[in-house]
């Protein structure tokens, strides 16, 4: 069994667990910026829509440490000027997920995806986004409020 198939199976089992038990979970997402563009990803599992890098927070881990770890794991980028811009709660995947959102900057546009978890990554201008997830839509609204 390939790694991508294993990740997909784990995700299916997690969704079943979330449906039955409705746990409280905590996650992070980050808008990584470079020269007016933002980095978005598509996961190998789930909805396959464009979203922002991120993931779950481990026990005893801060949100800031979690987002640094997730970004490094998913796209191989060390983010600078990391700043929290807000939080939101999502029940989209049958769990009560509190997501902390950050912005940060990359020193260049190079990235290296984790092919087990990330199907694709790409830099976009914010006014040229299509096929984005509900999470991503909420996060973009947060960014727009932050800019104003």
Beta strands, then each sheet from edge to edge (+ up, - down):
strand 1: 24-34
strand 2: 37-43
strand 3: 54-56
strand 4: 80-90
strand 5: 96-105
strand 6: 118-125
sheet 1: 3+ 1- 2+ 6-
sheet 2: 3+ 1- 5- 4+
end
